[in-house]
Amino acid sequence: MYDYTEFDAAFVAERNRQFRAQVERRVAGHLTEDEFKPLRLMNGLYLQLHAYMLRVAIPYGTISSRQMDQLAYIAEKWDKGYGHFTTRQNIQYNWPKLPDVPDMLDALAEVNMHAIQTSGNTIRNVTADHFAGAAADEVADPRPVAELLRQWSTDHPEFQFLPRKFKIAVTGAENDRAVIKAHDIGIQIVERDGEIGYRVVVGGGLGRTPMIGKLLNNFVSQEDLLPYVEAIVSVWNLLGRRDNKYKARIKITVHEHGIDDIRARVDERFKAIRPAFTGIDVELFEDIKAAFAAPAFREDSTAVYETAYKTDPIFRAWADTNLAQHRAPGYAIVQISLKAHGETPGDASADQMRVMADIARKYGHDELRISHEQNVILPHVHKSDLPAIHATLKKHGLATANIGLISDIIACPGMDYCALATARSIPIAQEIANRFDELKLEHEIGDMKIKISGCINACGHHHVGHIGILGLDRAGVENYQVTLGGDGTQDAAIGTRTGPGFSADEIIPAVERIVYAYLELREGPQETFLQAYRRVGMEPFKTALYEKAEAYAAE
């Protein structure tokens, strides 16, 4: 895990000192809210519906037990005792008081954390595969690349006032768990003729105009990556629309100019700036790699795990859904669900944060990850420790066996918190989870990704949900549009809208009809919803949604 250098610590301390003075001026009335806005956004502070919100970066989702403990402390001391983990591998505090924010930032700095560039028109928190360094299918750990990009982009003088925000994601495997094709730049580590390099995708993004990223370069060498990424951002910084914020993202630039023109411009810019990268970045990259060396995996018997798996059906159900294959023999990747039925997706109490930190300290090589699916990962756990871990999680409401199932819903904060939202997301997610728990259908349905956004900005990633739900305002009434067939993996696809939306009272029955249609249509339990949808198309589901709804109403 990367530790701050003296430079890092001094840089963050100085930024915090500056922001403390800015907050004091705002509280004293020497700055208006409009004058204060660009200053607070540079430090991750938003003004939401009811209060300020502080967004804290968790770079590439990696966090230590000490850092998780500190997040719990901050939640209790300056918030309402919980934090909300987001799809950007951040944590948000929804209720801080403005005068307390500088103290919160100083507390973060004590454990090498900050909120810099978690907002504003700049390069945001660089995200990565939450199984990084542990996945069995990984070519190489993507976190050193993400850390290199984080250091390069932080306070980069050319890229602090971009046309709009800019997001980069990195994965180290063919199986894309980082949704790279829905980012401004997506980077996949690949191997060619024994050499490690990078496949670069550009122009992805969701929101008002969802687009899947396009291949810009099939292979960029390690020593060329940083100048190549800089060339991309530099080209967009000049071309990007500043006359219309809805058309300012790089996906629109790529769409308007075409990928071939963008590639030619990037290549030209790359040739111009490449000589300035004299090798210091390569040396830095090698130093960074050393910080992400694998822990010392132990060799031990897995008999305790195997016995528990055979004799305890509750443990077995959890193991079947919440564990993933690790690259080291005898180890597993543990996915801790923050989606207990009826709870707010992504929320964790201070007590739960401490429990997860304690488990990581005792069993998990002192490391946790935050996934873009709003869950927490223990990347390195020996199987002999899994029964004890499960027992502890169960005591604290963290052992829900639903990873990848219909109740493992991604949802933005929606109109309960967000000033931009036009509908609620959290209650809809809670109702769906509770309903299918009542029906006892989750495991029968199998792999099902529902994603919910409370407005067109798509913070809930609804466009790439197998079932996507978008909440909108229709003449003062919440209305929920449904899309089907979205996918955030290496086979990324934007979901297709089914037709007219549904009221808040109608959306849960609508989801039920979709699910029952799938169960009738599928060719055996092995065929997932997405596979069935791609085989039969939209029409059977539209029939279930609208014609059967009319039949039920007539009855």
N, C-alpha and C positions, 0 to 999 in steps of 0.2 A: 504494500500500500504506500502511496506517495505521501511523504511528510514535507511540511513547509520548510523552505530554507530561511536563512536570516532575511534575505531580500523579500521573500513572500510575506513573512510576518511583519516586516517594516512597512511594506506596501499597504497591507490590509489595515494596519494600525493608523497610518496616515489618512487613508480614506475614511475610516471611522471617525477620526478626529475632525476632519472637514465636515462630515455629515452632522456630527453633534453640534457644531457651530451653526449649521444651516437650520437644524431643528430648533435651536434656541431662538434664532431670528424669526422663524415662523411662529413659534409660541408667543413671542413678544409682540407680534403684529408688524414686524419690520418687513416681512415678506407676505404677499398675498398668496392664496392657494394656487393661482395661475403661475405666479413666479416660482413657487416652491415645487410645482409638479415635475418639471424636468430634472430637478435635483433629487427628489425622492425616487423617481423612476430609475435613475442611475444606480440606486442602492436597493432596488428590489421592493420598494414600498408603494403599494397601490391604495387608492381610496375606493372601497367597495360600498355596497348598499348601506351597511349599518356601522361600519368602522373601517379603520385602516387594515390592510392585510400585508404581512411581510412574507415574501417568498425567498426561501433559503436554498442555495444551490447544494446539491449532492452530486458533484461531478461524476459522470458515467455510473451513477448509482451506487458507488462504493462508499461504505461507511464503517467505522470501527465501533466497538462496544462503548468506548469512552465518548465518542461523538454522539452516539444514540442516547447515552445517559444525559448528556448535556442538552440534547433536544427535549428530553423529558423534563429536565429542570426548568428550561425556558418556558415550556408549556404551562407548568404549574405556577411559576413566579410571575409571569407577565401576560399570560393568556388565560384560557378557561380550562386548562388541564388536558388538552389534546392537540394533536397536529393532524394535518391532512396531506397525505402523500399523493403526488400528482402523476400524470402521464408523462411529464418531462423529468422524472426522477428528481423532483424537488420536494420540499416540505413547505406547507403554507400555514402560517398562524393567522387566524381570522379575526382576532379581537384585541390586538395590541393598542395601547394608548400611545399617542404620538410622543410624549416626553420620555416614555420608556424605551423607545426603539433604539437609541444609541447604546443603552445598557445591554439590550438584547444582542446587538452587533458585537459589542465587546466580549460578551459571554461566548458568542460563536467563535470569535478570533482566538479565544483561549484553547480551543480544540481544532484549530486549523480549518475553520469554516467561515463563510461569508455569504452575502446576498448580492454581490456585484454582478452586473449584467444578467440578472434574472428577469429584467424588464427593459423596455426602451428599444430603440431602433439600432440594435447592435447584435453581435454574435452571442447568442444565448448559451445556457448550460449545454455542454457537449454531452450527448447521451450515448449509451452503448448497450450491447447485449448483457442482460442481467445475469447470464450464466458465464460471463467472461472468466477465463482462467480455469474453469471447471468442466465445461461442456465436453462430452466425448467426441462430438463432431467438429471440434474447433480446429482451424488451420493454425491460428495464433491468437494470443490474448489481445483483444482490441483496446484495452485500457491504456497501454503506453501511447498509442496513437491519439486517443482522446485527450490524454494529459498533455501531450505535445501541442495539440490544437488549442487546448484551454490556455496554456501559458502564452502561446503566440497571439491569441485573440484578446486576452485580457488587457484592456486599456490600449489596444492597438490604435495609434493616432489617426490612421486613415479610415477606420471602420467604427467610429463611435457615433456617427450620425448618418447611418445608411438610409436608403429609401424606406425600408421597413425592417422589422425584426428578421433575424437569420438563424436557422437551426441546422445543426450538423449531427448526424448519427453514424456510429461505426459498429460493424459486426465482424466477427472473426470466423463465421461459419456460413456455409451455403444455406442452411436453414436460418432464415432471417427472423430473429427475435427482437430486433431493434427498429423495425418498420422503416428501413432506410429509404424506401421508395416514396415515402410520404414526407420527406425532408427536403430542405433547400439543397443540401448536399448530403448524399448517402455514400458511405465508403464501406466496401467489403474487402476484407483481406483474402487474397488468393495466392496460389502457388503456381508458377510457370517454369518448367524446366529446372526445378529445384530452387528457384529464386522466389522469395516472398515479395509481393507487390500489392497493388490496390486497384480494384475496379471502382470507378467513380460514376455515380449517378447524380444528375442535377435536375432541378425544376420540379420536384415533388412538393406536395402540400395539400392541405385539406381546406377548411374554411369555406368562404363564399363561392370559390371556384376550385373545386377539388381536382387535382391532377396527379397522375402517377409519374414519378421521375423518369427521365430518359437517360440512356447510357451515353456518357460523354467520353469516357476513355476506358478501354478494356483492361489496360495494365499501366499503372504508374509505379515507378521504382520507389524504394524506400527513401533514397536521397532526394528524389524529386517531389515527394508528396507535398511538403509544406509550401514550396514556391508555387506548385500547381494549384493548391487550394487558394493561396493568396491571389493568383492570377484570376481564378473564377470570381472571387468576391470583388476584386478590383474592377473587372469588366462590368459586373452587374452594378457596382456603385456608380459607374458612369452612365450606363444605359438605363438603369431602373427608373420607372415613372415616379416623379415627385409631384405631379399635378393631380394625382388621384390615388389616395391611399389604398383603395380597393384593387388597384391595378399595379401596385408597387412591388409586389413580391416577385422573386426571380422566376417563379413558374410562369407568370404572365410575360416576362421578358423572353423566356425561352419559347413560349407559344407564339409571340409576335414576330420574333426574328428567325425562329427555326433552329433546331439543334445543330445543324451543319454550320450555320453562320456563327452561333455561339462558340462552337468548337474552334473555328478558325480564329476568332477573336481571342479566345483563351490561349490558344497555342502561340499567337503573336505576342501576347502580353507575357506569357511564360518565358519565351525566349529573351525578352527584354529584361526581366527581373531575375532570371536564374543565376547570372553571374554574381549577384549581390549575396547569394547564399553560399558562403565560402566554406561551409563544413561545420560551423559552430552548431547549427541545428542538428546535424548528424551526431555530433559528439553528445549533445544534450539528450537526444533520443536514446542513445546507448545508456546514459546514466539513468534516464527514466525507466527503461526496461528493467534495470537491476532492482528498482523499487517494487516491481511486480513479480518477483520470483515466487514460484509456488511454495506453499508451506511444506514442512516435512511431514509427509503422509506416513501414517503408521501402519504396520502390518499386524493384524489382530484377527481373532476369530469373529465370525458373524453369526455364531450359533444363537446368541440371545435374540437377535433380530429375527432369525428364521423361526425360532420357537414362538415368538410373539405373533409373527405373521400367520402361523398355522393355527394358533389357539385363540387369538383375540380378533373377532370380526370387526370391531370398531377401529382397532389399529390397522387391520388389513385394508379397510376401506380408505382410510387416510393415506396409507402408503401407496395404494394403487393410483390415487388421484394427485397427491401432493409431492411425490418424489419424482426426480428426473435422473437420468443416467449420468454418472460422473465419469471422468476419464481415468480416475485411479481405482484399481481393484479394491473392493471392500468399502468404497465410499458412495455417498449419494448426495444429490442436491435437494435441499428441503425448501419447499415453497410454503410460506406461512400466509394463509388467507386472511386478508383484512376485509372479508366479505361475509361475515356471519349473517345468517338470514335475518333481514329486518334492520340491519345496521347500515350506517352510511359508508358506501364504498371508499376505501382509502384512509379512513379515520383510524387513528390509534391513540389510546389514552396514554398519559404519562406512565401509569403503572405497566401497561402493556409494552411500552417502549423499553422500560427497565427490564422486564422479563426477557424480552428478545435480546437485549444487550447481555444479560447474565448468561443466557444459553450460548450466545456466540463466544463469550469469554471462556466458558467451561468446556464447550463441545465443538465450537466452530472455528478454531484458529483465529478468534478475535475479529471476525469479519462478517459483515452483513451487506446485502444489496437491496436497493429499491428498484422494483420493476416498473416498466411503463404501464403495466396492467394494475398498478396501485396495490401491489402486494410486496411482502418482504421475503428475501431469499437468504438462506444460510448455505453458501456455496460449497463448503467443504465439511461434511459430517460423516464420521465413520458409522457404518450400519449398526454396530454394536451399541451405539449411543441413542439410536432412534427411539426405542421404547421409552427411555427416560425423558427424552425431549418431548415426545407426544404427550406423556402424562403431565408435564409441566405446562405445555401449551393448552391442554384441555382445561386445566384449572383456571386459566385466565381468558377463556373465550377466544382462543387463537387456533383451535384445532379443527375448524370447519373443513370437511373433506370435499371441497368443491372446485379445486383449481381446474380451469378449462370447461367447467360445466355452466349451465344456464344462469346460475346465481352469482357466478364470478363476473359480475358486470362492471364495466368501466363507465363511470359517470362523472361529469363535471359538477361543480358546486351548484350551478343553475341559479334560479331566482331566489333561492334561500340566502345567497351571499352576494352574487355577482351583479354589478351595476349594469352590465351589458346584456344579461340574460333576458329572454322573453318568455320563458316557461320554467317550471321546476323540473329538475332531473332526479334529485335524491329520492323524493317520495315514490316516483315511478320505479326506480331501481329497487327500492325496498318492497314495493308491492309485488313486482314480478318475482323476486326471490322468495318471498313468503308464499305466494300462490303455488309455485312449482314445488316448494317444500311440502305444502299441504297435499298436493297431488302425488307426491313421491315418484316423480317422473324424471328427476335429474339424471340419474345414472342410465335410465332407459334411453333418454335423448342423446346422451354422450356429448361429444365435442360441440360446443355451442358458444359463440362469442356475441354477446349483446353489448352494444355501446350506445350511450345516451348523451346527447348534447342539449343544453338549454338555450342555445341560439345558433345562428348561422356560422359563428366563429369556430365551431366544431372542436372545442377543447376536449370533448368526450370521444373524439375519433369515430363518430357514428358512420362516416362514409366507408370505413373499412371494417365495419361489423358484419358478421354473418346476417344478423338482424340489426339494422341501425335505426335509431329513433331520434328524431330532431324535433325539439319543442319550439313552437312559434306562437306569436300572438295573432289571433284572428278576431279583430274588432273587440279587443278586451277579453277574449276567451282563449285559454290555452288549447292549442291544437298540435297534435303530434303526427308528423309525417313518418312513414316507414320506408326503409330501403332494405333490399335483400341482395345477398351475394357479394358483399364487400369482403376484402381479404387484406390483411396487413403483413403477410409473409412474403417470401421470395416470389410467390405467384400473385403479387399484389393486384387488387382490382377495386374500383369504386363501385359501391352498391347502386342498384337501380331502384328508383322510386316506384312504389307499388301503385300509387294513385292518390285520391283524396286522403287527408289526414283524419285523425280520430280525436275525440275529446279525451280529457283526463279519465273520465269514467269508462270510456270505450277502449282505451289502449291495451289494458291487460287482457280482456277477452280477445282482442285482435291478435295479440301475441300467442294466446292459447290456440287460436284457429290455425295460425301458421305452423305451430309445433305439431298439432294433431294431423295436419295435412302432410307434414314431413313423415311422421310415423306411419301413415298409410301408404305413402309413395315409395319409401326407401326399399332397396333390394337387400334386406337383411340388416341386422344391427351393426355390421361392419361398415356400412355406407353412412358417412357423416352427412349432416345437414348441407354443408357446402357442396359436397360431391353430388348429392341428390339434386340440389338446385341447379348445378351446372349440367346435369344430365337431362332434367325435364324442363328447365326454363321457368319463366315467371308465371305463365298462365294458370297452372294448377293452384298456385298460392294466391293469385289475385281472385280466383273463383272462391277459394276458401275465405278470403278476407271480406269480400264484398257481397257476392251472391249468397253465400251461406249466412252472412250476417243479416241480410234482408229476410231470409227464410226464418231465422230464429226470431226476428222482430215480428214477423207475421203470426208466428205461433203465440 
